Amino acid sequence: MIEKGDTMRKNKKGFTLVEIIVVLVIIGILMALAVPAVMSYIKKAADTKLISEARTVMVASKEKGIELVKEGKLHQLTSSGSKTDIINRSEIEDGQLMEIQLNSAKNGAGSFVVKIQDAYVRYDDAKQSYEVLDSYNNLYSKTNIISESIFSNNKAIEKIIEVFNKNTDTLNSEGKNYGIPIREALADTLKEAGITDDDYSFRIDKKVNNKYTITVSDRRIIETDINNNSTVNVVQYSYQYDPVNKKFIKQDGIKTAVSKIVNGNYNGTSSDTYPALDLDSLEDKDWEDIK
């Protein structure tokens, strides 16, 4: 006869190792399915908060633009002072206005990129839309570093003056006689700034009265671009050469455009073929003032 206590002890027998493993596997599968959904929800909530803060920046930028129009100073919208004022008005914490442009009508504030804590949000004024960016590469910051590095490097300046003393008005970065040596002179300086040879090309043009422009592209142009109808974004800066002190002085005004790529051997004077920015085909309306 089996006693009652023995029956209770048999019924209280624990889980087997196989049962425990099965339960753990099921829990693991459920967690694997749930985690992406939860993370997606968390990201969506964070993005919504970022876009909400970016909207306050948009409102502040429009107010600033209206004030500057009334003062006849809309050209100051892209200045560091105006950017700081817009952020202060928006009252967002740990914010920085990375860039801002005029609207398409050129009568007020337009698109911008704002950094909020460690995230970047782009506002597209034409589409009136917001986008949280996975990463941000400020083209204007990069091209500014490149232009200033060229015109403050003694070896580069020597090459620039040498080529323009040869009765020419254009210097292309991919030309082996002068462009390549300038690249080599800048390599160490640009490397410290995180800029490599593949990150840019440039063209320097001599104007009248010791005035020059340098136009820098957002990537290095290559020979295959010539026949592929490729284009690149470019930013142009103006400089004044001081022959007494032998230095270049940066001038006001920055412009951006989209440039085609052509053979730099314009006149066919040699057998060399190399890519060059096709700035000669750009008209005034193709350029956009950004500062």
URPE-V833889 format. One record per run of one state. SS is the DSSP state (hx for helix, st for strand, lp for the rest). FROM is the first residue (numbers start at 1). LEN is the number of residues. If there is no record, write none. Layout:
ss->(SS;SS)
from->(FROM;FROM)
len->(LEN;LEN)
This chain:
ss->(lp;hx;lp;hx;lp;hx;lp;hx;lp;st;lp;st;lp;st;lp;st;lp;hx;lp;hx;lp;st;lp;hx;lp;hx;lp;st;lp;st;lp;hx;lp;st;lp;st;lp;st;lp;hx;lp;st;lp)
from->(1;4;12;17;72;74;79;80;91;95;103;109;117;119;125;129;134;139;151;154;165;170;173;179;193;197;200;202;207;211;218;223;226;231;243;247;264;275;279;284;287;288;290)
len->(3;8;5;55;2;5;1;11;4;8;6;8;2;6;4;5;5;12;3;11;5;3;6;14;4;3;2;5;4;7;5;3;5;12;4;17;11;4;5;3;1;2;2)
